[in-house]
Amino acid sequence: MELSTAVLGDVPMLVATGAIDHGTCSVLQAELDRLFEARYNVIFLDFGNVAYIDSGGLSVLRAGVQALGHKGWLGLIGLNADIRRLLEIDGLLVDPRIRVFANTQAARIATGERAST
């Protein structure tokens, strides 16, 4: 997995490419921890180029939701059908602290920023 940082509106975004598995999920966990320590309550995760996520990646997402408490949410962008189904089976998608967006434009609108800007 490759991971880069970006900003969408005024919200931090982590952009992942490849597979999020036991061998790579620690990188994602470290970046999320850094953002939580900086007291961000909304974080976007662009998974549009993620082909696969395993139980290690799911654990990172669960830990992220727990770290937020009831103060914010994680926005997941561009989930493929397989990953979306896995998150449904795992129960993560029923958690109100997880929000799913088809693309970055839809996520930008959620930040309150106009899509045309």
Residue pairs with C-beta under 8 A, 6 or more apart in sequence:
1 16
1 17
1 18
1 19
1 20
1 21
1 24
1 27
1 28
1 50
2 16
2 17
2 18
3 14
3 15
3 16
3 17
3 27
3 28
3 31
4 14
4 15
5 12
5 13
5 14
5 15
5 31
6 12
6 13
6 14
6 15
6 46
7 13
8 44
8 104
8 107
8 108
8 111
9 108
9 111
9 112
9 113
10 111
10 113
11 40
11 42
11 43
11 44
11 75
11 111
12 35
12 40
12 43
12 44
13 43
13 44
13 45
13 46
13 77
13 104
14 28
14 31
14 32
14 35
14 43
14 44
14 45
14 46
15 46
15 49
16 28
16 45
16 46
16 47
16 49
16 50
17 49
17 50
18 24
18 49
18 50
18 51
19 50
19 51
19 52
19 53
19 54
20 28
20 47
20 50
20 52
20 53
20 54
20 56
20 57
20 60
21 52
21 53
21 54
21 56
21 57
22 54
22 55
22 56
23 56
25 54
25 56
25 57
25 59
25 60
28 57
28 60
29 60
29 63
32 43
32 60
32 63
32 64
32 67
33 67
35 43
36 64
36 67
36 68
40 72
41 68
41 71
41 72
41 73
42 72
42 73
42 74
42 75
42 111
43 64
43 72
43 74
43 75
44 74
44 75
44 76
44 77
44 101
44 104
44 107
45 74
45 75
45 76
45 77
46 77
46 78
46 104
47 53
47 76
47 77
47 78
47 79
47 80
47 83
48 77
48 78
48 103
49 78
50 80
50 83
51 80
52 82
52 83
53 83
53 86
58 86
58 87
58 90
58 92
61 74
61 87
61 92
61 98
62 92
64 74
65 74
65 92
65 95
65 97
65 98
68 74
68 97
70 97
72 97
73 96
73 97
73 98
73 99
74 97
74 98
74 99
75 99
75 100
75 101
75 107
75 110
76 87
76 98
76 99
76 100
76 101
77 100
77 101
77 102
77 103
77 104
77 106
77 107
78 101
78 102
78 103
78 104
79 87
79 100
84 93
84 100
87 93
87 98
92 98
93 100
99 110
101 107
101 110
105 115
108 115
109 115
